Structures are given as structure tokens and as C-alpha cells.
Amino acid sequence: MKKYIVILIMIISIGFSLFVGSKLYFLGNQTERDKILSATVWQLSKEGYKENEIENIKVMYDPIKGGNIPYEVYVTFKKDTSTEQVYSWRNVDKKEIKNIMEP
């Protein structure tokens, strides 16, 4: 009976570890997500956009891209909901945001 309890605890432990690991792998670091989101909101306010002009804003993490700047922020404005603007870090210093869609 003890053997089955130990095996059950091991299976639950491994399952939990896989769940947490996959969440971190596919969603990325929460601190980094918050950092790029706040920097993007700040950049949008500097560009003159108001909160009521933004339809949707979401942070995406690309685990395959990885590296130093795997995060992108997708912004949809109410004036044109069919187009998303994509913002990312300008360089690896992570001090400035750029709109990837602009030339």
C-alpha cells in the first residue's frame, strides 16, 4: 500500500512540475511581460493615444524566437479594428519600444 502512495505522489509531483514548466515555457516570465506592456502603454501615450482609443492590447511570447527580445505587444485601435500594430523592444537594452509595422 505504501508503495502505491509513493508512486502516486511521484506522479502528481512530476505532473505538477511539467505543468509549471510548460506554463513558463509558453507564457514567458511575468515580470518581462509586465515590463514590455508598461513600456508600450507609455509609448502609446507619448504618441498621443488615449486609453479609450485602444480596443485591445495583448502581450505575446514566442518560445521559438527566444533570445533576448522574444516578447511582442499587439495593439488594436478602435478606429481600425482589422489592423494590429506590433510593438517590441528596439534593442536588447530594453530601454525603448518601437512599432515593428512602421518602416
Order of alpha helices (4+ residues) and beta strands (2+ residues): alpha-alpha-beta-beta-beta-beta
